[in-house]
């Protein structure tokens, strides 16, 4: 990674959290009411960075972080092939308030790992493997888990 990316990671204390991603499947038999069930379809990896207020061009810094994470996601996708999908979601105009740190404002980019195929099938070993690979790459560029553990 280039120096600007490393500076961004250090200055804004980039960290990430992993959470399950669920979809809701509705099923209806003829003459029956709709039943719904949640399916663990993948994982969300939310990457947070502190908004310091010292940014000369906050959007440019966000774009740098976004494009870096998109590049990391593309590298992982290349390694795992078409077995699952990795999406990088833009939240550039959104401020997240960290309730654990006196409502410090943060920016966020979400990476979503989902299976390719039927939304009725739960995530499995392929998605878990993609998550592991993605976490390893985040650690390699200096982004740690929000809890500080590796």
C-alpha positions in Angstrom: 0.0 0.0 0.0 1.2 3.5 -0.7 2.1 6.1 2.0 -1.2 8.0 1.7 -3.2 4.9 2.5 -0.9 4.1 5.5 -1.3 7.7 6.7 -5.1 7.5 6.3 -5.2 4.2 8.3 -3.1 5.6 11.1 -4.6 9.1 11.4 -8.2 7.9 11.4 -7.5 4.8 13.4 -9.3 2.5 11.0 -10.9 -0.6 12.6 -13.4 -3.1 11.5 -16.2 -5.2 13.0 -17.7 -8.4 11.5 -21.4 -9.3 11.8 -23.7 -11.8 10.2 -25.7 -10.7 7.2 -29.2 -12.1 7.0 -31.8 -12.2 4.3 -35.5 -12.8 4.9 -37.2 -15.5 2.8 -40.9 -15.5 2.4 -42.7 -18.7 1.7 -46.3 -19.2 0.8 -48.2 -22.4 0.0 -51.4 -22.1 -1.9 -54.1 -21.0 0.5 -51.8 -20.6 3.4 -50.5 -17.4 5.1 -47.0 -16.2 4.4 -44.2 -17.6 6.6 -40.9 -15.8 6.9 -37.5 -17.1 8.0 -34.1 -15.5 8.3 -31.2 -17.0 6.4 -27.6 -16.3 7.4 -26.6 -15.4 3.9 -23.1 -14.0 4.6 -21.1 -11.5 6.5 -20.9 -7.7 6.8 -17.5 -6.2 7.6 -17.9 -2.6 8.6 -14.7 -0.5 8.5 -14.8 2.6 10.6 -12.5 5.6 10.7 -12.6 8.6 13.1 -13.6 11.9 11.5 -11.0 14.2 13.0 -12.2 17.5 11.6 -8.7 18.2 10.4 -9.3 16.7 6.9 -8.5 19.2 4.2 -10.8 17.3 1.8 -12.9 14.7 3.7 -14.5 13.3 0.6 -11.1 12.7 -1.1 -9.9 10.9 2.0 -13.1 8.8 2.1 -12.7 8.0 -1.6 -9.1 6.9 -1.0 -10.3 4.6 1.8 -13.2 3.3 -0.3 -11.0 2.6 -3.3 -8.4 0.9 -1.2 -11.0 -1.4 0.3 -12.5 -2.1 -3.1 -9.0 -3.1 -4.3 -8.6 -5.4 -1.3 -12.0 -7.0 -2.0 -11.1 -7.4 -5.7 -7.9 -9.2 -4.7 -9.8 -11.6 -2.4 -12.5 -12.1 -5.1 -9.8 -13.0 -7.6 -8.3 -15.6 -5.2 -11.6 -17.2 -4.3 -13.2 -17.1 -7.8 -16.9 -16.9 -8.4 -17.9 -19.0 -5.4 -19.2 -16.0 -3.6 -19.6 -12.3 -4.0 -17.9 -9.4 -2.2 -19.6 -6.1 -2.4 -18.2 -2.7 -1.2 -20.9 -0.4 -0.1 -20.5 3.4 -0.1 -21.7 5.5 2.9 -19.8 8.7 2.0 -22.5 11.1 3.2 -23.2 9.2 6.4 -21.7 9.9 9.8 -21.8 7.1 12.4 -21.7 8.1 16.1 -19.7 5.6 18.2 -21.8 5.0 21.4 -18.8 3.4 23.1 -16.5 6.4 22.6 -18.5 9.5 23.7 -20.4 9.7 20.3 -17.2 10.3 18.3 -18.1 10.8 14.7 -16.9 8.2 12.3 -17.1 7.3 8.6 -17.9 3.8 7.5 -17.4 1.5 4.5 -19.2 -1.9 4.4 -17.8 -4.9 2.7 -20.5 -7.6 2.3 -19.7 -11.3 1.6 -22.7 -13.2 0.2 -23.1 -16.5 -1.5 -23.8 -16.8 -5.2 -26.9 -18.7 -5.8 -30.2 -19.1 -4.0 -31.0 -16.7 -1.2 -32.6 -19.6 0.6 -29.3 -21.4 1.2 -27.3 -20.3 4.2 -23.7 -19.2 4.0 -21.2 -21.9 4.5 -17.5 -22.7 4.3 -16.9 -20.7 1.1 -18.1 -17.5 2.7 -16.3 -18.2 5.9 -13.1 -18.8 3.9 -13.6 -15.5 2.1 -14.1 -13.7 5.4 -10.9 -15.2 6.8 -9.0 -14.1 3.7 -10.4 -10.6 3.8 -9.6 -10.2 7.5 -6.0 -11.3 6.8 -5.7 -8.7 4.1 -7.1 -6.0 6.3 -4.6 -6.9 9.1 -1.8 -6.9 6.5 -2.5 -3.2 5.6 -2.9 -2.2 9.3 -6.6 -2.3 9.9 -7.5 -4.1 13.1 -10.7 -5.4 14.7 -12.6 -2.8 16.7 -12.1 -4.9 19.9 -8.3 -4.8 19.3 -7.9 -8.5 19.0 -6.3 -10.1 16.0 
